[in-house]
Amino acid sequence: MSEERVQKILAQAGFGSRRDCEELIAAGRVIVNGKVIILGTKADQSVDKIQVDHKPIPRIPQKVYIALNKPRHVLSAINQEDGRTDVLKYVPNDVMLFPVGRLDFDSEGLIFLTNDGDFANKMAHPRYEHEKEYLVEVGKRPDSSQLEIWRRGVVLEDGYRTAPANVDVIETLPDGAWLRVILKEGRKRQIRETGARIGLPVFRIKRIRIGSVKLGTLKTGEWRYLGADEVQHLLGGAIKKTSRKPELNMGPDRSTLSKKDGGSDNKKIWRGTNAGNTVKRTSTKRSATISSERIRPDTSSSDKTPWRSSSSSVGRPSIGRTSKVSEQRSTSPSPTKARKSDRKKSPE
């Protein structure tokens, strides 16, 4: 085997995504041939002795890819010090697995688990722009202005502006509505914070699709293996975002709207050890501040100066007026020359 960066070897061995493994290295927890390494170190697993927390890493196992319907009030992050139930309770424990991306503690729906760090990186990193589709229950009927703001992008409390999203109302309720939200990014609690910023308190979130894989018929707490064709399709769709400015999409593709989410019936499904998922909905404050936004007008002018007035009088150079004054002064006779000429014509 040839040498590879240690974070890649650790990711392939099931220690998390490459970013997670980089944090292990930065924390001084990774040792190669008896020495603590730094980021950028390369190694050959067939020759070098690699340890994490002074324990040898396992040989690279067979790659596993699992789709789980995560229940509400279950952690998607793996934290040994947190006593709450996490997603590992619902999947086989014979292989070291870790979740791909995140799904809030209060949210439910589709999440991937794997031991393939490269797969996790390509699925979770925002530059690959994998679509994630959610059903969102809000506690207020949205108006067209609120939907338009959400579609265009919202500035969150920390100053981050969300990317354009597809948002559509699929069902109205007596005191709210169900929305279909499609994102290409996944910041922590993004949907809940966005709803709060525009006055739409979020009661429930269910993720029903990641890329080309749908939740389908998986019930709460059930899981299944992803097929080789599904994994290949997901990796084939992991195309890096270019520098071209993305076009705004003001609504979802109507052809994707349906009352029920489709799924392949020929996939084998397992049910996890779900201990019950009856949860009372807590009340949410139904008021939020809608931040006003100032939109820069579109212009085809090559002038890059922001907020330049279109008035022709603004920024006009004064050199033209100065030259005319100079011409007038040059054509009129000088007072000194006039006095000399008068003395020559006057009689002596």
C-alpha positions in Angstrom: 0.0 0.0 0.0 1.1 3.6 -0.7 1.2 6.3 2.0 -1.9 8.3 2.6 -2.8 11.2 4.9 -3.5 9.8 8.4 -6.9 11.5 8.7 -8.0 9.6 5.5 -6.8 6.3 7.0 -8.7 7.0 10.2 -11.8 7.9 8.4 -11.7 4.7 6.4 -11.2 2.8 9.7 -14.5 4.2 11.0 -13.3 7.0 13.3 -15.6 9.6 11.7 -15.5 12.0 8.8 -12.1 13.4 7.7 -12.9 16.6 9.7 -13.6 14.5 12.8 -10.3 12.7 12.3 -8.4 16.0 11.8 -9.7 17.1 15.2 -8.3 13.9 16.7 -4.9 14.6 15.2 -5.0 18.3 16.3 -5.9 17.2 19.9 -2.7 15.0 20.0 -4.6 11.8 20.3 -3.0 10.1 17.2 0.4 8.3 17.4 2.3 6.9 14.5 5.3 4.7 15.3 5.4 6.0 18.9 5.3 9.7 18.0 2.4 12.1 18.2 1.7 13.4 14.7 0.5 16.7 13.3 -1.9 17.5 10.5 -0.5 16.5 7.1 1.4 13.5 8.3 1.3 10.5 5.9 1.5 6.8 6.8 1.1 3.3 5.3 -1.2 1.2 7.4 0.4 -2.0 6.2 3.8 -0.9 7.5 3.3 1.8 10.2 1.8 1.4 13.6 -1.1 3.8 14.0 -2.8 4.3 17.4 -5.7 6.5 18.6 -5.6 7.1 22.4 -2.8 4.5 22.6 -5.0 1.8 21.0 -4.1 0.3 17.6 -6.7 1.2 14.9 -8.5 -1.8 13.3 -7.8 -2.9 9.8 -10.1 -1.3 7.3 -13.4 -3.2 7.4 -15.9 -3.8 4.7 -17.8 -0.6 4.1 -21.4 -0.3 5.4 -24.1 2.1 4.5 -27.4 2.3 6.5 -30.5 4.4 6.2 -32.4 5.0 9.5 -35.7 6.6 10.3 -34.5 8.5 13.4 -37.2 9.0 16.1 -37.7 12.3 17.8 -35.8 12.9 21.0 -32.9 10.8 19.9 -29.3 12.2 19.5 -27.7 12.0 16.0 -24.3 12.9 17.5 -22.3 10.3 19.3 -21.3 11.5 22.8 -20.3 8.9 25.3 -20.8 11.5 28.2 -24.4 12.2 27.2 -26.9 9.9 28.9 -29.6 10.4 26.2 -30.4 7.8 23.6 -28.5 8.1 20.4 -28.9 6.6 16.9 -26.5 3.7 17.5 -29.2 2.1 19.6 -31.2 1.3 16.5 -28.5 -0.2 14.2 -26.1 -3.2 14.4 -23.2 -2.8 16.8 -20.8 -5.3 15.2 -19.2 -2.6 13.1 -18.1 0.9 14.2 -20.6 3.3 12.6 -21.1 7.0 12.8 -23.9 9.3 11.6 -23.6 11.3 8.4 -24.4 15.0 9.1 -26.9 15.9 11.8 -30.6 15.8 12.6 -31.8 17.8 15.6 -32.7 16.1 18.8 -36.3 17.2 18.4 -36.4 16.3 14.7 -37.1 12.9 13.0 -36.6 11.2 9.7 -33.9 10.0 7.3 -30.3 9.8 8.4 -27.4 7.8 7.1 -24.9 5.9 9.2 -21.6 4.5 7.8 -18.0 3.5 8.5 -16.9 5.2 5.2 -15.3 8.6 6.0 -15.0 9.6 2.3 -18.8 8.9 1.8 -19.6 10.9 5.0 -17.5 13.8 3.8 -19.1 14.0 0.3 -22.6 13.7 1.8 -22.2 16.2 4.6 -20.0 18.9 3.2 -22.1 21.9 1.9 -19.9 22.4 -1.2 -21.4 19.2 -2.8 -24.9 20.7 -2.5 -26.8 17.5 -1.9 -30.5 18.3 -1.6 -32.3 17.5 1.7 -36.1 17.5 1.8 -38.1 18.2 4.9 -41.8 18.3 5.9 -42.1 21.2 8.4 -45.1 22.0 10.6 -45.4 25.7 11.5 -47.7 27.2 14.1 -49.0 30.0 11.8 -50.3 30.2 8.2 -47.5 31.8 6.2 -48.2 34.7 3.9 -46.6 35.2 0.5 -44.1 37.7 2.0 -42.8 35.2 4.6 -42.4 32.4 2.0 -40.6 34.8 -0.4 -38.1 35.8 2.3 -37.4 32.2 3.2 -36.9 31.2 -0.4 -34.5 34.1 -1.0 -32.4 33.6 2.1 -32.6 34.8 5.7 -29.9 36.4 7.9 -29.7 34.3 11.1 -28.9 35.6 14.6 -25.1 34.9 14.1 -25.0 37.0 10.9 -25.0 34.0 8.5 -27.2 34.3 5.5 -28.9 31.1 4.4 -28.7 29.9 0.8 -31.8 30.1 -1.4 -34.3 27.3 -0.7 -37.4 25.7 -2.2 -40.4 26.3 0.1 -44.0 25.5 -0.6 -47.2 25.1 1.4 -48.6 21.5 1.0 -51.4 21.6 3.6 -53.1 24.2 5.6 -54.2 23.6 9.2 -56.6 25.5 11.5 -53.8 27.1 13.3 -50.8 26.6 11.0 -49.5 24.7 7.9 -47.3 21.9 6.6 -44.5 23.1 4.4 -42.1 21.3 2.1 -38.6 22.7 2.5 -35.7 21.7 0.2 -32.2 22.8 1.3 -28.7 22.3 -0.1 -27.0 23.1 3.2 -27.5 21.9 6.7 -26.5 24.3 9.5 -27.4 23.4 13.0 -31.1 24.2 13.7 -31.3 26.1 10.5 -35.0 25.5 9.8 -36.1 26.3 13.4 -34.0 29.5 13.5 -35.2 30.6 10.0 -38.9 30.1 11.0 -38.4 32.1 14.2 -36.7 35.0 12.3 -39.7 35.4 9.9 -42.5 34.8 12.4 -43.3 31.1 11.7 -42.7 29.0 14.9 -41.7 25.5 13.9 -43.4 22.6 15.8 -42.2 19.6 13.9 -39.5 18.6 11.3 -39.3 15.3 9.4 -36.6 14.7 6.8 -37.9 12.5 4.0 -35.1 12.6 1.4 -31.3 13.0 1.1 -30.2 13.3 -2.5 -31.8 10.5 -4.5 -32.6 8.4 -1.4 -36.2 8.7 0.1 -37.4 7.7 3.5 -40.0 5.6 1.8 -41.8 3.0 3.9 -39.3 3.0 6.8 -41.2 3.3 10.1 -39.9 5.2 13.1 -36.8 3.3 14.4 -36.5 1.0 11.4 -33.4 0.9 9.2 -32.1 -0.8 6.0 -28.9 -1.2 4.1 -28.3 1.1 1.1 -27.9 -0.7 -2.1 -24.7 -0.5 -4.2 -26.6 1.4 -6.9 -27.9 3.9 -4.3 -24.5 4.6 -2.9 -23.0 5.0 -6.4 -25.8 7.4 -7.4 -25.2 9.5 -4.3 -21.5 9.6 -4.9 -22.0 10.4 -8.6 -24.2 13.3 -7.6 -21.5 14.8 -5.3 -20.3 17.5 -7.7 -18.4 20.4 -6.2 -20.0 23.8 -6.3 -18.5 26.1 -8.9 -17.8 29.8 -8.6 -20.8 30.5 -10.8 -23.5 32.4 -8.8 -26.4 30.0 -8.2 -29.8 31.0 -9.6 -32.7 31.6 -7.3 -35.3 28.9 -7.3 -38.6 30.4 -6.0 -40.4 27.1 -5.5 -40.1 23.3 -5.7 -40.6 21.2 -8.8 -44.3 20.5 -8.8 -43.7 17.1 -10.2 -42.1 16.0 -6.9 -45.2 16.9 -4.8 -47.3 14.0 -3.6 -49.4 13.1 -0.6 -47.1 10.2 0.4 -43.4 9.6 -0.1 -42.6 6.8 -2.4 -40.0 4.2 -1.6 -38.8 0.9 -2.9 -40.7 -2.1 -1.5 -37.9 -4.6 -2.3 -35.5 -3.3 0.4 -35.1 -5.5 3.5 -36.1 -3.5 6.6 -35.1 -4.0 10.3 -36.8 -2.4 13.3 -34.6 -1.0 16.0 -35.2 -1.3 19.7 -37.4 1.7 19.8 -38.8 2.2 23.3 -41.7 4.4 22.4 -42.0 7.8 20.7 -45.2 9.4 22.1 -44.2 13.0 22.7 -46.4 15.9 23.8 -46.0 19.0 21.7 -44.8 21.9 23.7 -46.1 25.4 23.1 -44.0 27.7 21.1 -43.9 31.5 21.3 -45.7 32.7 18.2 -44.0 36.0 17.7 -40.8 36.8 16.0 -39.2 39.8 14.4 -39.1 39.9 10.7 -35.9 41.5 9.7 -36.3 44.0 6.9 -34.0 43.5 3.9 -32.7 46.0 1.5 -32.2 44.5 -2.0 -29.7 46.0 -4.3 -31.3 46.7 -7.6 -30.1 44.7 -10.6 -28.1 46.7 -13.1 -26.3 45.9 -16.3 -23.8 48.7 -15.9 -20.2 47.8 -15.8 -19.8 50.3 -12.9 -19.0 48.1 -9.8 -19.3 51.0 -7.3 -22.2 50.0 -4.9 -25.3 52.3 -4.6 -24.1 54.7 -7.4 -26.8 57.1 -8.5 -28.1 56.9 -12.0 -28.1 60.7 -12.3 -25.8 62.1 -15.0 -24.8 65.0 -12.7 -23.2 62.7 -10.1 -19.6 62.1 -10.5 -19.3 64.3 -13.7 -15.7 65.5 -14.1 -15.2 69.3 -13.9 -12.3 69.4 -16.4 -14.7 70.4 -19.3 -16.0 73.5 -17.5 -12.4 74.5 -16.5 -11.2 74.3 -20.1 -14.1 76.6 -21.4 -13.2 79.2 -18.8 -9.6 79.0 -19.8 -10.5 79.5 -23.5 -12.6 82.6 -22.6 -9.6 84.0 -20.6 -7.2 83.3 -23.4 -9.3 85.1 -26.1 -9.9 88.3 -24.0 -6.9 90.8 -24.1 -4.8 91.1 -21.1 -5.2 94.5 -19.2 -1.5 95.1 -19.3 -1.3 94.6 -23.1 -4.3 96.9 -23.5 -2.7 99.7 -21.6 0.5 99.4 -23.7 -1.4 99.6 -27.0 -3.3 102.6 -25.7 -0.1 104.5 -25.0 1.2 103.8 -28.5 -2.0 105.2 -30.1 -2.2 108.3 -27.9 -0.7 111.5 -29.3 2.6 112.6 -27.8 
